Amino acid sequence: MKTQSCFRTAHVGIACLLLTVSICSSAGFSKITCIDKEKNALLKFKQGLVDESNVLSSWGTKKDCCQWRGITCNNETGHAIVLDLSRNVSDVFSRELPLAGEISPSLLDLQDLSYLDLSFNSFDGLKIPNFIGSFARLKHLKLASVGFVGTVPHQLGNLTDLHTLDLSSNINLVVKHLDWLSSLSSLRYLNLSGLNLSKVVDWPQSINKLPNLLELQLSSCSLTNVSPSSYLLSNFSNTLQLLELSNNYFDPSIFNWVSNFSTNLVHIGLIGCQMKGPIPDVFTNLVSLVSLDLSYNKLEGGLPKSLRNLCSLESLNLWENRLSDRLYDSVENLSCAEKTLKHLLLSGNPFWGPFPDITRFTSLVELYIDGTSISGPLPKNLSQFSKLDSLSLVLNKLNGSLPDFTGLSSLRMLFLSKNQLSGSVPESLGQLSNLEHLALDSNSLDGVLTEAHFSNLSRLQSLDISQNPLSLNISSDWIPPFQLDSLVMISCNVGPAFPKWILSQRKLSSLYIPNARISDSIPERFWDFSTSLTDLNLSSNQIHGKLPKLPSTNSTYFSVDLSSNHLDGPMPLIPPSLTALFLSKNKFSGSLSSLCKSQSPSLSQLDLSDNLLSGELPNCWVQFQELFSLNLAKNNFSGKIPNSLSYLPNVMLLRLHENNFSGEMPSLEGCKEVRVADLGRNRLSGTIPNTLAGQNLPKLLVLRLRHNELSGSLPLSLCSLPALHVLDFSHNSISGGLPKCLNNITAMSYDVTNNIILGFVQVVWKGIEREFGQNLQHLRSVDVSSNSLSGVIPENITGLLKLVSLNLSSNNLIGGIPGDFDKLSFLESLDLSRNQLSGRIPASFSSLNFLSYLDLSYNNLTGRIPLSTQMQTFNASSFTRNLQLCGPPLTKYCPGDHVVEDTGGTDGNGDDKNEEDDDEFVTFGFGLSVGIGFFVGFWGVCGSLLLKSSWRYAYFRFFDDTKDWIYIRARALFKPRFRRGH
């Protein structure tokens, strides 16, 4: 019985033990779900949001809010502690739209919330809710780039446990003061970049009260100089590691504040702060500094010597400053970072001197020294940089040959463009198996490139060898190891055969091979090789034959330039994807009837000039609404200009000159963006339309109708063209008088900034037709010569104060020349010849200091030609056939001028003879004086040296010493440079 009793007791004990374990186990593994109150608060918050991408689809469908997107709960209590609804802007392929709407105060029910991130959403126009300052346990608050407006609420100062505060990129947020920051003593990361802090006084003092701060980012905050009282050591001087103050308004005194930080500071960013003057020598104590970025300022001089203490420096960016030290000396001040420096960016500074010895920097990954004045050869031991990823030395004065590239096994980018490098390209270049981008353009490299130069460049994406006298000797069946995205070989000897290896480049988007001596035809399957092509330029070759059918690509932009070749046949059909087509200076013939079949809504540039095209233009131009440049000049087009050409809303350049167009001139009233309208050298007739007015053509710069058959008078509407620079109606049959309102053309009377057109415009300048490009901005010209204009020259024509050229020649103008021509102080060319002008040449002409071309011939001008240095420089032909005109440069004397007759050397009183005798006496006396002076001077020196031996010895010893001094100085100057260069 006892035994059974013991067994029963044991069974009961075991059962109790198992029950206890089971209960504890169940309790340990039971799932903690979210708090209902918090779940309801989140659902109410969701109701106020606009969620177009259904980002919060899990909210409500799943019962447990701890499993909802962006929610993290405490595993023990079930309270929501993280609300992260930030949008991932780093994913460029994401189509997720930002959240919008309202931020509900129901979030206050999340009492344990420690992390709140709503960054990169669109709460545009909302203010930061004051209730956010009531999250007592919040440690991380991120509200970057959400579109908040108004002022930053001081209630944020209640978040005393806050470690992270990021309000950056809310550009309409204003901070009036930072007093509330002093309560955030636990703050480690502060980012207010992009906020307006211009009204904050002594912002450093507020920052100084944050003793635990590790990172401070205040970029683009409109901050200004630090007051001297802030230079004192700050509370966080022992903790701060990252300081980013870029794009503010500082002077170099900001470095005095920065220099008070401790050795813990790792990064300093002062990009684009408009700092001028030398870099202060204050880096002695910043021994932990790893990254220093002072790019895009106006700093001068060289690198300070205190940089020699920065033995941990890995990145130095001084891009785009005004540092003008000898580069060798500045690089010496980085000597302590020989083993650590990885990124050295010095581009855009006027450094000078030979290329420095950089082989000491064994960890170098990036080296950018573009756009300086450094010279000399590249170092021969460049191949030692096995870690070098990017080397860019563009736009310098480097010369000599290219070094051996064998050891640069990590190199991805090599840019040596725009230097003076010469010699052949080494085949070791072809062994850079990691190379992706290669640019050697605009040098003097010569020789032949073969397959060996590209043998192992399997990763090459872009190649530019332009503007070098290089020749390619590559087999027609060669298949490169690479797939290029961009290939540029301008002015290289690629031909005479078309380089068929290009057809293997299936990913090619840009192909530039102009002026490459190709005299072949275009292969039939040429357009099939790449569907990614966006830019094709084969211009200025001798390519002949028919143009294969233009392809339609997948690109939104597609430009083809085959100008200046020998292509012939009819115009090809323009594919839908084509945006720019340049076929000028070829031999295309036939009509443009196929143009209407082209469905090319994106076509923006069309240049078919200088071909053999003929027939009438089709009237379907309204389908090319994006067209901004149309050039059909120098063809044989005939008939009327179609009305649809007057309704191209975006056209800026309209060139139809040198054809056989007839009929009336188009109205152009729907071409409100046009800058250049050149319809010269056609057979247009009728009157000039009144639609050529400011309300229709407010941006018109050039209007050329020369050499047509236009008649009638000049319409007053021309005076309302505000931007006009060039007006040329010469060689027509225009009659009537000159409009008295021409001085109303604003651009000819005042300094007006216009967006001058691209390309060239033909303008008659000083009697010769010339091409003007960007300098058209400074040209103001009126040419109405060779017409039938009558009447007087209006007095107010001198109101065109900026006029540079005026040609009224070969008309029937009468009356006098306006007297106040001196108002036209910029006038360089004036032609009033072959009219019936009368009266005197105004004395004001003598004030035209820039006048270099003048023609007043074949008029009825009278009186004396005004005397001035300028007027007497003109040839007599400028005044010929004005019978009553006199004075220099004409040989005709004016009445009253004193003329001295030659009477054989004497007049009745013998005065001339006396003057001649006086001249002879002066000449004799001058010669006698020179002779005596030379005799005394020569023998005074040379005689003393001959007679006095001590003087003679001292004299020659002086010259010997001088020679030795010059030799020693020359050796000292040139020999060290020679050694460094080699």
Sequence and secondary structure as in RCSB ss.txt:
>XXXX:A:sequence
MKTQSCFRTAHVGIACLLLTVSICSSAGFSKITCIDKEKNALLKFKQGLVDESNVLSSWGTKKDCCQWRGITCNN
ETGHAIVLDLSRNVSDVFSRELPLAGEISPSLLDLQDLSYLDLSFNSFDGLKIPNFIGSFARLKHLKLASVGFVG
TVPHQLGNLTDLHTLDLSSNINLVVKHLDWLSSLSSLRYLNLSGLNLSKVVDWPQSINKLPNLLELQLSSCSLTN
VSPSSYLLSNFSNTLQLLELSNNYFDPSIFNWVSNFSTNLVHIGLIGCQMKGPIPDVFTNLVSLVSLDLSYNKLE
GGLPKSLRNLCSLESLNLWENRLSDRLYDSVENLSCAEKTLKHLLLSGNPFWGPFPDITRFTSLVELYIDGTSIS
GPLPKNLSQFSKLDSLSLVLNKLNGSLPDFTGLSSLRMLFLSKNQLSGSVPESLGQLSNLEHLALDSNSLDGVLT
EAHFSNLSRLQSLDISQNPLSLNISSDWIPPFQLDSLVMISCNVGPAFPKWILSQRKLSSLYIPNARISDSIPER
FWDFSTSLTDLNLSSNQIHGKLPKLPSTNSTYFSVDLSSNHLDGPMPLIPPSLTALFLSKNKFSGSLSSLCKSQS
PSLSQLDLSDNLLSGELPNCWVQFQELFSLNLAKNNFSGKIPNSLSYLPNVMLLRLHENNFSGEMPSLEGCKEVR
VADLGRNRLSGTIPNTLAGQNLPKLLVLRLRHNELSGSLPLSLCSLPALHVLDFSHNSISGGLPKCLNNITAMSY
DVTNNIILGFVQVVWKGIEREFGQNLQHLRSVDVSSNSLSGVIPENITGLLKLVSLNLSSNNLIGGIPGDFDKLS
FLESLDLSRNQLSGRIPASFSSLNFLSYLDLSYNNLTGRIPLSTQMQTFNASSFTRNLQLCGPPLTKYCPGDHVV
EDTGGTDGNGDDKNEEDDDEFVTFGFGLSVGIGFFVGFWGVCGSLLLKSSWRYAYFRFFDDTKDWIYIRARALFK
PRFRRGH
>XXXX:A:secstr
 HHHHHHHHHHHHHHHHHHHHHHHHHHHHS     HHHHHHHHHHHHTEE TT TTTTBTTBS GGGSTTEEE T
TT  EEEEE    TT TT      EE   GGGGG TT  EEE TT B TT B  GGGGG TT  EEE TTS  EE
E  GGGGG TT  EEE TT TEEE S  GGGGG TT  EEE TTSB TT SSHHHHHTT TT  EEE TTS    
  GGGGS  TTTTT  EEE  SS   TTHHHHHTTS TT  EEE TT   EEE  S  TT TT  EEE  SSEEE
E   GGGGG TT  EEE  SSEE SBHHHHHHTTGGGTTT  EEE  SS  EEE    TT TT  EEE  SSEEE
EE  GGGGG TT  EEE  SSEEEE     TT TT  EEE  SSEEEE   GGGGG TT  EEE  SSEE EEE 
GGGGTT TT  EEE  SS EEE   TT   S   SEEE TTSB  SS  GGGGG TT  EEE TTS   SB  TT
GGGS S   EEE  SS  EEE       S S  EEE  SSEEEES     TT  EEE  SSEEEE SGGGGG   
TT  EEE  SSEEEEE  S GGG TT  EEE  SSEEEEE  GGGGG TT  EEE  SSEEEEE    TT TT S
EEE  SSEEEEE  TT STTT TT  EEE  SSEEES   GGGGG TT  EEE  SS  EE   TTGGG HHHHS
       SS EEEEETTEEEEESGGGGG  EEE  SSEEEEE  GGGGG TT  EEE  SSEEEE   TTGGG T
T  EEE  SSEEEEE  GGGGG TT  EEE  SSEEEEE    TTGGGS GGGTTT TEEESTTSS   TT    
   TT  TT HHHHHHHHHHHHHHHHHHHHHHHHHHHHHHHHHHHHH HHHHHHHHHHHHHHHHHHHHHHHHHHH
HHHHHH 
